[in-house]
Amino acid sequence: MSINAEEISRIVRRVIAEQQKLNPLSPVSAATPTVAAAPATAGIARSCKAALLTGPKTIEMREFPIRDITDDEILIRVEGCGVCGTDVHEYKGDPMKLAPLVLGHEGTGEIVKLGKNVTRDNAGKTVRVGDKIVTSVTTCGKCDACLYTPGRLNLCENLRVQGLIPDDSTHLNGYFAEYMIVRAGATFFAVNDLSLDLRMLIEPAAVVIHALERAKSTGLLNFRSRVVIQGCGPIGLLMLAAVRAAGTQHIVALDGDEGRLDMAKRMGAETTINFKNYDGLPGLIGAVKEATKGRGAHFAFQCTGVPAAASNIFKFVQRGGGVCEVGFFVDNGTCTINPHQDFCAKEITLVGSWVYTVDEYPIAYNFLRRAQGIGLPVEKLITHRFPLSKITEAMEVNIRQEGLKVVVIPD
């Protein structure tokens, strides 16, 4: 008896369908389009690798089971995550006392399983398996900040971020893993139309967008402003790009690395200054004044975690100007200022910037789009890529300040 091609295809489809019913976790062949409607759990591993920080400079690759998610959670397959300065500080000495934990909060991934109560993201978009998402903050809804300052939920006393959650029975709490469970109450956004590189930049972009909004609240930042950006690491360069994308043209970038200053030029800096070319602070102040019509900046963003830099920033600002402190997300020490000279006599307006609000994620998304549209190469900030198995090397490269943004991609 002969069997034609159509009959063979029908038999193969029936066998595959029966296998899926018996074992919904079995992998589905990409070459078999007839099983596209297989259960959402198809192809999900039962366990996965994760990089667990167990102590100072000690990361262990562990294999953890992937537990069932609740009706209010999301399981994602991680696609990549940037290494943040906060990750590095935790790696070096665990100053926040979170270890053991799986780090990684500048990440993105693909939804592979949705709890039945999760139907829309925090922008109101319908979400489904296969969507690419990024996560934002989780607030408690009970502290004073949540109850009495709803417009500033970034000040929640119990603020949580995926990737800065101590290890527990879930284990998969951060992006430095192959899979991650997005906890109930976490905020998230579908960003399917962005490249992987831009998705990994949304979280740090939200940091600078919040700083920009804090700066704008002073009323001192506008199209004619002369602005100083001190520190041209990834945050400083994104800060520069955000200020430029917002319409400010007269931007002075200050750093000690020529490679970073070259990137600052590409990001829109009008003038770059290498502080290493000056013997002391007076010469550096003179260089900044020369670049700002002899008067100093109208506004300055301090984007380093160096106490001496935090002290110096006030010297670069003219009377009546303003400063936004962006660089100290962990306690890096104290600095010395002169209240009379630095604040009162110049009547400086100083604002701090802490994390971001959920509403600033869509703004960060549109900022990255805008930056690309005006020719700012924001995606070029990513200079190093490491597989998850080499995450320790990624941390050390970041510590040595080689390149700019270091990212980790699951193996």
Residue pairs with C-beta under 8 A, 6 or more apart in sequence:
3 11
12 32
13 32
13 34
13 35
16 29
16 32
16 34
16 35
17 34
17 35
19 26
20 26
20 28
20 35
20 38
20 39
20 42
24 38
24 39
24 41
24 42
25 41
25 42
25 43
25 44
25 46
26 42
27 42
27 43
28 35
28 38
28 42
28 43
29 35
35 42
40 112
40 113
40 114
40 129
41 113
43 112
44 66
44 75
44 77
44 112
44 113
44 179
45 66
45 178
45 179
46 65
46 66
47 63
47 64
47 65
47 66
48 63
48 64
48 66
48 172
48 177
48 178
48 179
49 61
49 62
49 63
49 64
49 177
49 178
49 388
49 389
49 410
49 411
50 61
50 62
50 63
50 64
50 102
50 171
50 172
50 174
50 176
50 177
50 178
51 59
51 60
51 61
51 62
51 102
51 103
51 104
51 176
51 177
51 388
51 391
52 59
52 60
52 61
52 62
52 100
52 101
52 102
52 167
52 171
53 59
53 90
53 91
53 94
53 99
53 100
53 101
53 102
53 103
54 60
54 99
54 100
55 94
55 99
55 100
56 91
56 92
56 93
56 94
57 91
57 92
57 392
57 395
59 91
59 391
59 392
59 395
61 388
61 389
62 171
64 171
64 172
64 177
65 171
66 75
66 172
66 179
66 181
67 169
67 170
67 181
69 75
69 113
69 115
69 181
70 115
70 184
71 115
71 116
71 117
71 118
72 115
72 117
72 118
72 184
72 185
73 115
73 118
73 181
73 182
73 183
73 184
74 111
74 113
74 114
74 115
74 118
74 133
74 181
74 182
74 188
75 111
75 112
75 113
75 114
75 179
75 180
75 181
75 182
76 109
76 110
76 111
76 112
76 133
76 179
76 180
76 181
76 182
77 109
77 110
77 112
77 178
77 179
78 107
78 108
78 109
78 175
78 177
78 178
78 179
78 180
78 410
79 107
79 108
79 109
79 110
79 132
79 196
79 199
79 409
79 410
80 107
80 108
80 175
80 196
80 199
80 200
80 407
80 408
80 409
80 410
81 104
81 105
81 106
81 107
81 108
81 163
81 175
81 176
81 200
81 407
81 408
82 106
82 107
82 200
82 201
82 203
82 204
82 234
82 382
82 405
82 406
82 407
82 408
83 106
83 394
83 395
83 398
83 405
83 406
83 407
83 408
84 105
84 106
84 203
84 204
85 233
85 235
85 305
85 329
85 330
85 398
86 105
86 164
86 329
86 330
87 103
87 104
87 105
87 163
87 395
87 398
88 395
88 398
88 399
89 95
89 96
89 330
90 96
90 98
90 99
90 101
90 103
90 164
91 103
91 395
92 399
95 330
95 331
96 164
96 330
98 164
98 165
98 166
99 166
100 166
100 167
101 164
101 165
101 166
101 167
101 173
101 174
102 163
102 167
102 171
102 172
102 173
102 174
102 176
102 177
103 163
103 164
103 174
103 175
103 176
104 162
104 163
104 174
104 175
104 176
104 177
104 408
105 135
105 161
105 162
105 163
105 164
105 174
105 175
105 203
106 163
106 175
106 200
106 201
106 203
106 204
107 134
107 135
107 162
107 163
107 174
107 175
107 176
107 180
107 200
107 203
108 132
108 133
108 134
108 175
108 191
108 196
108 199
108 200
108 202
109 132
109 133
109 175
109 179
109 180
110 130
110 131
110 132
110 133
111 127
111 128
111 129
111 130
111 131
111 132
111 133
112 129
112 179
113 129
114 127
114 128
114 129
115 184
118 127
119 126
119 127
120 126
120 127
121 127
121 133
121 188
121 189
121 190
122 136
122 187
122 188
122 189
122 358
122 361
123 189
123 190
123 362
125 189
125 190
127 133
127 190
131 190
131 192
132 190
132 191
132 192
132 194
132 199
133 182
133 188
133 189
133 190
133 191
134 188
134 189
134 191
134 199
134 202
134 203
134 361
135 161
135 162
135 182
135 186
135 187
135 188
136 161
136 186
136 187
136 188
136 189
136 203
136 206
136 356
136 358
136 361
137 153
137 154
137 156
137 159
137 160
137 161
137 186
137 187
137 355
137 356
137 357
137 358
138 159
138 160
138 161
138 183
138 185
138 186
138 187
139 146
139 153
139 156
139 158
139 159
139 160
140 146
140 156
140 157
140 158
140 159
141 147
142 158
143 156
143 157
143 158
144 157
145 152
145 153
145 155
145 156
145 157
146 153
146 156
149 155
151 357
152 357
153 357
153 358
154 210
154 354
154 355
154 356
154 357
155 354
159 355
160 183
160 186
161 355
162 173
162 174
162 175
162 180
162 182
162 183
162 186
163 173
163 174
163 175
163 176
164 174
165 173
165 174
165 183
166 173
167 173
170 181
170 183
172 179
172 180
172 181
173 180
173 181
173 183
174 180
175 408
176 388
176 391
176 408
177 388
177 410
178 388
178 410
178 411
182 188
187 358
187 361
189 202
189 361
189 362
189 365
191 199
191 202
191 365
194 202
194 365
194 368
195 379
197 379
197 382
198 368
198 372
198 378
198 379
200 382
200 405
200 407
201 238
201 368
201 378
201 379
201 381
201 382
201 405
202 361
202 364
202 365
202 368
203 364
204 234
204 235
204 238
204 405
205 238
205 242
205 364
205 365
205 367
205 368
205 378
206 356
206 360
206 361
206 363
206 364
207 235
207 238
207 326
207 353
207 355
207 356
208 235
208 238
208 239
208 241
208 242
208 326
208 364
209 242
209 356
209 360
209 363
209 364
209 367
210 353
210 354
210 355
210 356
210 357
210 360
211 239
211 242
211 301
211 324
211 326
211 353
212 221
212 239
212 242
212 243
212 246
213 360
214 324
214 351
214 352
214 353
215 221
215 299
215 301
215 322
215 324
215 351
217 351
218 299
218 322
218 349
218 351
220 298
220 299
220 320
220 321
220 322
220 349
221 227
221 243
221 246
221 248
221 298
221 299
221 322
222 248
223 247
223 248
223 249
224 250
225 248
225 250
225 297
225 298
225 299
226 250
226 252
226 292
226 293
226 295
226 296
226 297
226 298
226 299
227 243
227 248
227 250
227 251
227 252
227 297
227 298
227 299
227 300
227 301
228 251
228 252
228 254
228 288
228 292
228 297
228 299
228 300
228 301
228 313
228 316
228 317
229 236
229 239
229 240
229 243
229 251
229 252
229 253
229 254
229 264
229 269
229 300
229 301
229 303
230 236
230 254
230 255
230 300
230 301
230 302
230 303
230 304
230 309
230 312
230 313
230 316
231 254
231 255
231 302
231 303
231 304
231 306
231 309
231 327
232 240
232 253
232 254
232 255
232 257
232 260
232 261
232 263
232 264
232 303
233 260
233 303
233 304
233 401
233 404
234 381
234 404
234 405
235 303
235 326
235 327
236 253
236 255
236 260
236 264
236 301
236 303
236 304
237 260
237 263
237 264
237 267
237 381
237 404
238 378
238 381
239 301
239 303
239 326
240 251
240 253
240 264
240 267
240 268
240 269
241 267
241 268
241 367
241 371
241 376
241 378
242 367
242 371
243 251
243 268
243 301
244 251
244 267
244 268
244 269
244 371
244 374
244 376
245 268
245 367
245 370
245 371
245 374
245 376
249 268
249 270
250 270
250 292
251 268
251 269
251 270
251 271
252 269
252 270
252 271
252 272
252 273
252 288
252 291
252 292
252 297
253 261
253 264
253 265
253 267
253 269
253 271
253 272
253 273
254 272
254 273
254 275
254 288
254 316
255 261
255 264
255 272
255 273
255 274
255 275
256 274
256 275
256 276
257 274
257 401
258 274
260 404
261 269
261 272
261 273
261 274
262 272
263 380
263 381
263 404
264 272
265 272
266 376
266 377
266 380
267 376
267 377
267 378
268 376
270 291
271 291
273 284
273 287
273 288
273 291
275 284
278 284
278 287
281 312
281 315
284 312
285 315
285 316
288 296
288 297
288 315
288 316
289 295
289 296
292 318
295 318
296 316
296 317
296 318
296 321
297 316
297 317
297 318
297 321
298 317
298 318
298 321
298 322
299 317
299 321
299 322
299 323
299 324
300 313
300 316
300 317
300 321
300 322
300 323
300 324
301 323
301 324
301 326
302 309
302 310
302 313
302 323
302 324
302 325
302 326
302 327
303 326
303 327
304 310
304 327
305 327
305 328
305 329
305 330
305 332
306 327
306 332
307 332
307 333
307 334
307 335
308 335
309 327
310 325
310 327
310 328
310 335
311 335
311 336
311 337
313 323
313 325
314 323
314 337
314 341
314 342
314 343
314 346
314 348
315 342
317 323
317 346
317 348
318 346
319 345
319 346
319 347
320 346
320 347
320 348
321 346
321 348
321 349
322 348
322 349
322 350
322 351
323 348
323 349
323 350
323 351
324 350
324 351
324 352
324 353
325 350
325 351
325 352
325 353
326 353
337 343
342 348
343 350
356 364
368 378
371 378
372 378
372 379
381 404
381 405
382 404
382 405
382 407
383 403
383 404
383 405
383 406
384 394
384 397
384 402
384 403
384 405
384 406
384 407
385 406
385 407
385 408
385 409
386 393
386 394
386 397
386 406
386 407
386 408
386 409
387 408
387 409
387 410
387 411
388 408
388 409
388 410
388 411
389 411
391 408
394 406
394 407
394 408
397 403
397 406
398 406
